[in-house]
Amino acid sequence: MKYNKINKLDWFLKAVMTIVFLMAVSSCSEDILELTPLDRISEEAVFVDEVFSTNYVNGNYRGIRPHYEPDAGGYEGLTDIGIFQDTQVQNGGGAIAYREGNMTADLVDDFTRDLYANSYNFINRINIFFEKTEGSTELDPERLRVLTGESTFQRAYIYFELLRHFGGVPLITNSVGLEDADSTPVTRSSYDEVAQFVLNELDKAAGLLDGEDMETGRANKGAALALKARMLLYMASPLNNPSNDISKWQAAKAAHEAVFAEGYSLHADFEQIFREPIKTEEVIFGREYTGPNGTESLAFGLAWGYNYDFWPSGFDAQQKVMPTQRLVNMFQMTNGEYPYLDENFTVNPASGHDPQNPFVDRDPRFYVTVLYPGAEPVNLSDGAKSTIRTYEYWEDANPDIPNENPTAVDPINGQQLFDFGRDSETYFDMGLTPFHWNVQVGYTFRKLLDFEGPRASTDYDYNSVTPWIRLGELYLNYAEIQIALGNESEAINYINMIRSRASVNMPSITATGAELVEVYRKERAVELALEDHRFFDLNRWKAGEGNIDINPVNGLSSVTRDWSDGGKFNFEYGPVNTQRASWPGDFYYLLPIPRDEINRSKGGIEQNPGYD
């Protein structure tokens, strides 16, 4: 892609003007497009200018939901591998209503209401682009081809997102002006109709983008083919394929093989996949953090990205989401054995696991994904305090003994330092911690965070990557497909390819039958944690009962550290949360369309069953 026709200052100024234009479109003002002062852009000016058109298309990538939305906690907290903090429950919200089993069309809040509205706002913007540029003689044909391909991909991705939330949705391919919004009839298309539309659009996008080596954060042929492969996997899954039509699995298989033919490969270092520069050999569609895309609020309120909400203790000492003990237990020992045989913490004798020394010899991905009591320092830096900190989570077994941890010292002022985690109430009362952190389960997530930078900053260039689609996922998808087709040896081969990544190097699996399915699903949770898959996987597998409604949620119910005995830990395991209700029924595999949207359609949109 070549932009050397216009200097960088022109690009910057036009980018700013395009943002103003997008904000105007977002506000739905009826006459804004008729204004032409210097701080506004007319619609005609946008779609005849290469820079304006490019920036317009770039802006529409904000319509693709980031992993940490809704409400910056993502969906992991609704599954068996994650939990929201108690304060999040007290704050209410649609996601909490879902977790408690009483989701209704009136309780969607920022869980699905904003997603639904934002999705159609961006679909409308993309439809405007198609209509205004069709047959254009002003834009360079090659440039228009690429922009059209990107826009086609964007709209397909947004519809894919709507499908996996709501099932069939209104399929709108023409723009709707404000003056026509209330009089335009809107009805739902079926799941299959919308899914086929997505497939057709992705075929078209792949053709338009063929040969384009797009920079990261933007779609190319591989991204279109990969999203098509994922769409076909969803279509073949039990939720959407109740008769288990084998031809759907075969179609998904062929689509994945088409992506593999593009020449992608697994990156050797698992942790570096989520660090800049983006690892394009594996990350097929992803975005590097930048100030503008990390602080954007027009669409989903991206706030400060992962560091802002997934950081230990999070914003204002409120942890958004934490890993559960079930996820921790899914990480095998380095000998390939699971540490426990069941949910009752029966130690697997073949594993060599010691519950009082639980974090040694674990799958290397564990150390990338989870922060745990006694974890090695990770340079936790807070710009407001200018201190280097370590993650701690324990109660002091001997709070009356002073200076019991001589290593916990601020390197700047030499004072004792106790931060991030549930430190002794004694320290809190003595003023040695600014807050008494509430990390219910004893663990926080480490994956996707940048511990070299401050917890939250609007001007820091965080070293983090959002991988929307990567080859690791597609290999696991392919294994699932092969299991469904009865080709267990091929499925095992692709699972082992994931496990044999140089930085992981875990033993090969040999499970078969039902055990292979269980191992596969645990492997998928371990590999893809926090990458926006678990909630939708459980739904498409129709495996919500006992997983989405996991009850109780287990974690570290007690952790003490005895400094009179060299800092020895004592761990106790058990329930830390019992607020999740029993499984309401299979209608819960789809989310309710917000009541406002039902009302706005004047009865044209039917609600999903179970939410009337």
ZAMARGU-4260 file (C-alpha; in steps of 0.2 Angstrom, whole numbers, plus 5000, padded with zeros to 4 digits):
<rodrens>
0) 5000/5000/5000 | 5007/5017/4995 | 5003/5033/5003 | 5018/5044/4996 | 5006/5055/4986
5) 5002/5066/5001 | 5014/5071/5015 | 5012/5066/5033 | 5005/5083/5039 | 4991/5082/5026
10) 4987/5064/5031 | 4987/5069/5050 | 4975/5084/5046 | 4964/5074/5036 | 4963/5060/5049
15) 4958/5073/5062 | 4944/5080/5050 | 4938/5062/5047 | 4937/5059/5065 | 4926/5075/5067
20) 4915/5068/5052 | 4913/5051/5060 | 4908/5059/5077 | 4895/5069/5067 | 4888/5054/5058
25) 4888/5045/5075 | 4877/5059/5082 | 4864/5056/5069 | 4862/5075/5066 | 4851/5078/5051
30) 4859/5093/5043 | 4877/5090/5048 | 4882/5084/5031 | 4876/5100/5023 | 4888/5111/5033
35) 4905/5115/5025 | 4915/5126/5038 | 4933/5122/5041 | 4929/5110/5056 | 4917/5100/5046
40) 4918/5088/5031 | 4905/5086/5019 | 4900/5069/5014 | 4905/5073/4996 | 4922/5078/5001
45) 4925/5062/5011 | 4921/5049/4997 | 4930/5058/4983 | 4947/5060/4993 | 4958/5045/4995
50) 4964/5050/5012 | 4947/5054/5019 | 4940/5038/5012 | 4955/5028/5020 | 4952/5036/5037
55) 4933/5033/5036 | 4937/5015/5033 | 4950/5014/5046 | 4937/5022/5059 | 4925/5008/5055
60) 4937/4995/5063 | 4930/5002/5079 | 4914/4992/5076 | 4924/4976/5079 | 4922/4972/5098
65) 4938/4971/5108 | 4940/4956/5120 | 4938/4966/5136 | 4921/4972/5132 | 4907/4973/5138
70) 4911/4984/5153 | 4930/4980/5151 | 4929/4963/5160 | 4925/4953/5144 | 4915/4937/5145
75) 4927/4926/5154 | 4919/4931/5171 | 4903/4922/5165 | 4911/4906/5162 | 4920/4892/5173
80) 4937/4899/5170 | 4934/4917/5176 | 4925/4927/5189 | 4921/4945/5192 | 4925/4954/5208
85) 4911/4955/5221 | 4911/4974/5219 | 4906/4971/5201 | 4891/4961/5207 | 4886/4976/5218
90) 4887/4987/5203 | 4874/4977/5194 | 4874/4977/5175 | 4868/4965/5162 | 4883/4953/5163
95) 4880/4951/5181 | 4861/4948/5178 | 4866/4934/5166 | 4878/4926/5178 | 4865/4926/5191
100) 4853/4917/5180 | 4840/4931/5178 | 4844/4940/5162 | 4830/4948/5154 | 4827/4960/5139
105) 4826/4974/5151 | 4842/4970/5161 | 4854/4970/5146 | 4862/4986/5152 | 4880/4988/5144
110) 4881/4969/5141 | 4872/4968/5125 | 4863/4985/5123 | 4878/4995/5118 | 4884/4980/5107
115) 4868/4979/5097 | 4867/4998/5094 | 4885/5001/5090 | 4885/4986/5078 | 4871/4993/5068
120) 4878/5011/5069 | 4894/5004/5061 | 4884/4993/5048 | 4875/5009/5043 | 4892/5018/5041
125) 4899/5004/5030 | 4883/5004/5020 | 4885/5022/5017 | 4903/5019/5011 | 4897/5006/4998
130) 4883/5017/4992 | 4894/5033/4990 | 4909/5024/4982 | 4900/5013/4970 | 4905/5017/4952
135) 4917/5031/4959 | 4928/5039/4946 | 4937/5050/4958 | 4945/5037/4968 | 4960/5027/4961
140) 4952/5010/4956 | 4965/5000/4965 | 4964/5010/4981 | 4945/5008/4980 | 4946/4989/4978
145) 4956/4988/4994 | 4945/4999/5004 | 4930/4990/4998 | 4938/4973/5003 | 4941/4980/5020
150) 4924/4987/5022 | 4916/4970/5016 | 4926/4961/5029 | 4921/4974/5043 | 4903/4971/5040
155) 4904/4953/5039 | 4914/4952/5056 | 4901/4963/5064 | 4887/4952/5058 | 4897/4937/5064
160) 4897/4945/5081 | 4879/4948/5081 | 4875/4930/5076 | 4885/4922/5090 | 4876/4934/5103
165) 4858/4934/5097 | 4856/4921/5083 | 4847/4928/5068 | 4846/4947/5067 | 4840/4960/5055
170) 4850/4959/5039 | 4852/4977/5033 | 4863/4981/5018 | 4857/4998/5014 | 4860/5014/5023
175) 4845/5021/5033 | 4845/5040/5036 | 4838/5047/5053 | 4823/5054/5044 | 4818/5036/5038
180) 4824/5026/5054 | 4806/5026/5062 | 4797/5021/5046 | 4809/5008/5039 | 4802/4991/5043
185) 4815/4979/5052 | 4813/4961/5054 | 4825/4947/5059 | 4833/4936/5046 | 4836/4918/5051
190) 4853/4912/5058 | 4856/4902/5042 | 4852/4917/5031 | 4864/4929/5040 | 4877/4916/5041
195) 4877/4913/5023 | 4878/4932/5020 | 4893/4932/5031 | 4901/4918/5021 | 4897/4926/5004
200) 4904/4943/5010 | 4920/4935/5016 | 4923/4926/5000 | 4921/4943/4991 | 4933/4951/5004
205) 4946/4938/5001 | 4945/4941/4982 | 4946/4960/4984 | 4961/4959/4996 | 4970/4945/4987
210) 4989/4950/4986 | 4988/4964/4998 | 5001/4964/5012 | 4990/4975/5024 | 4998/4982/5039
215) 4993/4975/5056 | 4976/4980/5063 | 4968/4979/5045 | 4961/4965/5036 | 4969/4955/5022
220) 4964/4939/5012 | 4970/4928/5026 | 4959/4937/5039 | 4944/4935/5027 | 4948/4916/5025
225) 4951/4914/5043 | 4934/4922/5049 | 4925/4912/5036 | 4933/4896/5043 | 4927/4901/5061
230) 4910/4905/5055 | 4909/4888/5047 | 4914/4880/5063 | 4900/4889/5073 | 4888/4883/5059
235) 4893/4865/5062 | 4893/4866/5081 | 4879/4857/5091 | 4870/4874/5095 | 4867/4878/5076
240) 4868/4860/5069 | 4856/4849/5080 | 4855/4835/5067 | 4874/4835/5066 | 4875/4837/5047
245) 4892/4830/5043 | 4893/4841/5027 | 4894/4856/5039 | 4909/4849/5047 | 4917/4845/5030
250) 4914/4863/5024 | 4923/4869/5040 | 4937/4857/5037 | 4940/4863/5019 | 4939/4882/5025
255) 4952/4879/5038 | 4964/4870/5026 | 4962/4885/5014 | 4969/4896/5028 | 4983/4884/5031
260) 4988/4885/5013 | 4992/4904/5015 | 5008/4899/5024 | 5005/4904/5042 | 5015/4896/5056
265) 5015/4895/5075 | 5027/4908/5083 | 5040/4899/5094 | 5037/4910/5110 | 5019/4909/5117
270) 5021/4925/5127 | 5028/4935/5113 | 5012/4933/5103 | 5004/4946/5114 | 5019/4958/5113
275) 5023/4971/5099 | 5029/4970/5086 | 5014/4959/5080 | 5019/4941/5075 | 5011/4941/5058
280) 5017/4923/5055 | 5004/4918/5068 | 4992/4933/5071 | 4981/4933/5056 | 4970/4948/5061
285) 4976/4958/5076 | 4980/4975/5082 | 4994/4983/5092 | 4991/4995/5106 | 4992/5014/5101
290) 4986/5029/5111 | 4972/5033/5098 | 4965/5015/5098 | 4968/5013/5116 | 4958/5028/5122
295) 4944/5028/5109 | 4927/5031/5116 | 4916/5032/5101 | 4912/5014/5100 | 4915/5002/5114
300) 4924/5014/5126 | 4941/5006/5125 | 4947/5015/5140 | 4966/5011/5143 | 4965/4994/5136
305) 4970/4978/5146 | 4981/4987/5159 | 4967/4998/5165 | 4955/4984/5170 | 4965/4967/5170
310) 4980/4974/5180 | 4981/4966/5198 | 4968/4975/5208 | 4962/4985/5193 | 4956/5002/5193
315) 4953/5010/5210 | 4958/4993/5218 | 4943/4984/5209 | 4948/4969/5200 | 4937/4967/5185
320) 4940/4948/5181 | 4951/4934/5189 | 4955/4916/5184 | 4946/4903/5194 | 4954/4887/5202
325) 4946/4877/5188 | 4956/4886/5175 | 4972/4884/5186 | 4969/4866/5187 | 4967/4864/5168
330) 4986/4868/5167 | 4994/4852/5167 | 5011/4847/5176 | 5026/4847/5164 | 5024/4828/5164
335) 5008/4830/5155 | 4997/4825/5170 | 4983/4835/5177 | 4986/4840/5195 | 4969/4834/5202
340) 4957/4820/5197 | 4941/4829/5201 | 4934/4845/5208 | 4936/4840/5225 | 4955/4842/5224
345) 4959/4824/5224 | 4977/4824/5219 | 4982/4814/5204 | 4996/4802/5210 | 5004/4802/5193
350) 5006/4820/5192 | 5018/4823/5207 | 5008/4838/5212 | 5010/4845/5229 | 4995/4856/5235
355) 5007/4865/5247 | 5019/4869/5233 | 5007/4870/5219 | 5015/4882/5206 | 5031/4872/5202
360) 5033/4862/5186 | 5017/4868/5177 | 5013/4870/5159 | 5024/4885/5154 | 5008/4894/5148
365) 5002/4895/5166 | 5016/4907/5170 | 5011/4918/5155 | 4993/4918/5160 | 4991/4918/5179
370) 4998/4928/5193 | 4998/4918/5209 | 5005/4920/5227 | 5023/4919/5227 | 5025/4923/5209
375) 5042/4930/5204 | 5042/4949/5203 | 5036/4955/5186 | 5041/4974/5188 | 5024/4980/5192
380) 5026/4998/5190 | 5013/5012/5194 | 5017/5029/5187 | 5008/5038/5202 | 5019/5030/5215
385) 5035/5027/5205 | 5039/5011/5213 | 5043/4993/5208 | 5031/4981/5215 | 5028/4963/5217
390) 5012/4953/5216 | 5007/4947/5234 | 4992/4938/5240 | 4992/4931/5258 | 4988/4934/5276
395) 5002/4935/5288 | 5003/4920/5299 | 5012/4930/5312 | 5006/4948/5311 | 5014/4953/5327
400) 5032/4949/5321 | 5039/4966/5314 | 5049/4966/5297 | 5045/4948/5294 | 5048/4950/5275
405) 5065/4958/5273 | 5064/4957/5254 | 5048/4967/5252 | 5057/4984/5251 | 5054/4999/5240
410) 5070/5001/5231 | 5068/5019/5230 | 5065/5024/5249 | 5070/5008/5257 | 5053/5006/5266
415) 5043/4990/5267 | 5032/4987/5252 | 5016/4977/5252 | 5005/4979/5236 | 4994/4970/5224
420) 4985/4956/5233 | 4977/4952/5249 | 4990/4958/5262 | 4988/4956/5280 | 4975/4967/5288
425) 4989/4972/5300 | 4998/4980/5286 | 4983/4989/5280 | 4979/4996/5297 | 4997/5001/5298
430) 4995/5011/5282 | 5008/5001/5273 | 4995/4997/5259 | 4985/5010/5251 | 4970/4998/5249
435) 4965/4981/5256 | 4964/4973/5239 | 4950/4961/5236 | 4956/4948/5225 | 4943/4934/5229
440) 4951/4919/5221 | 4969/4923/5225 | 4974/4924/5207 | 4974/4937/5194 | 4977/4937/5175
445) 4994/4941/5169 | 4991/4937/5150 | 4990/4952/5139 | 4996/4965/5152 | 5012/4976/5150
450) 5021/4976/5166 | 5035/4987/5160 | 5023/5002/5159 | 5012/5011/5171 | 4995/5003/5176
455) 4985/5016/5166 | 4991/5030/5155 | 4984/5039/5140 | 5001/5043/5133 | 5011/5027/5136
460) 5014/5016/5121 | 5009/4999/5129 | 5018/4984/5122 | 5002/4974/5120 | 4993/4965/5105
465) 4975/4961/5103 | 4974/4945/5093 | 4957/4943/5086 | 4961/4928/5075 | 4978/4918/5076
470) 4984/4901/5069 | 4984/4893/5086 | 4965/4895/5087 | 4963/4888/5070 | 4973/4873/5074
475) 4962/4869/5089 | 4947/4872/5078 | 4953/4860/5065 | 4956/4847/5079 | 4938/4849/5085
480) 4932/4847/5067 | 4943/4831/5065 | 4936/4824/5081 | 4918/4827/5074 | 4923/4818/5058
485) 4930/4803/5068 | 4948/4807/5063 | 4956/4806/5081 | 4974/4804/5075 | 4973/4820/5065
490) 4965/4829/5079 | 4978/4823/5091 | 4992/4829/5079 | 4985/4847/5078 | 4983/4848/5097
495) 5001/4842/5099 | 5007/4855/5087 | 5000/4868/5099 | 5009/4859/5113 | 5025/4857/5105
500) 5028/4876/5102 | 5046/4879/5107 | 5042/4889/5123 | 5028/4877/5128 | 5036/4860/5124
505) 5023/4850/5133 | 5022/4831/5131 | 5010/4824/5117 | 4993/4819/5122 | 4987/4801/5118
510) 4968/4802/5124 | 4954/4795/5114 | 4935/4795/5114 | 4926/4805/5127 | 4943/4808/5136
515) 4950/4816/5120 | 4935/4828/5119 | 4938/4833/5138 | 4957/4836/5135 | 4954/4846/5119
520) 4942/4857/5128 | 4954/4860/5142 | 4968/4863/5130 | 4957/4876/5121 | 4954/4885/5138
525) 4972/4885/5142 | 4978/4891/5125 | 4965/4904/5122 | 4961/4911/5139 | 4956/4930/5138
530) 4955/4929/5119 | 4936/4930/5119 | 4932/4911/5115 | 4927/4902/5131 | 4909/4909/5133
535) 4905/4907/5115 | 4913/4889/5115 | 4902/4884/5129 | 4887/4891/5121 | 4890/4883/5104
540) 4894/4866/5112 | 4878/4868/5122 | 4889/4865/5137 | 4883/4879/5148 | 4876/4868/5162
545) 4889/4865/5175 | 4901/4877/5166 | 4893/4894/5164 | 4883/4891/5180 | 4898/4884/5189
550) 4893/4884/5207 | 4902/4886/5218 | 4917/4895/5211 | 4933/4888/5219 | 4949/4897/5222
555) 4962/4899/5236 | 4950/4901/5251 | 4965/4904/5263 | 4983/4909/5260 | 4995/4912/5274
560) 5014/4915/5275 | 5024/4911/5290 | 5039/4922/5291 | 5045/4913/5307 | 5047/4898/5296
565) 5057/4906/5281 | 5041/4913/5273 | 5033/4896/5271 | 5016/4896/5262 | 5000/4887/5268
570) 4987/4885/5255 | 4968/4880/5257 | 4957/4878/5243 | 4938/4879/5242 | 4923/4890/5237
575) 4926/4908/5236 | 4909/4913/5228 | 4892/4904/5227 | 4882/4917/5219 | 4879/4909/5202
580) 4861/4902/5200 | 4857/4885/5192 | 4856/4884/5173 | 4840/4892/5168 | 4838/4882/5152
585) 4845/4880/5134 | 4837/4897/5129 | 4852/4905/5138 | 4863/4900/5124 | 4857/4916/5115
590) 4856/4933/5123 | 4841/4944/5123 | 4839/4957/5110 | 4837/4974/5120 | 4819/4979/5124
595) 4822/4996/5117 | 4826/4988/5100 | 4811/4977/5100 | 4800/4992/5104 | 4808/5003/5091
600) 4804/4990/5078 | 4786/4991/5082 | 4785/4972/5084 | 4795/4968/5068 | 4809/4960/5078
605) 4804/4945/5088 | 4813/4942/5105 | 4823/4926/5107 | 4813/4912/5116 | 4814/4913/5135
610) 4816/4932/5137 | 4798/4938/5134
</rodrens>
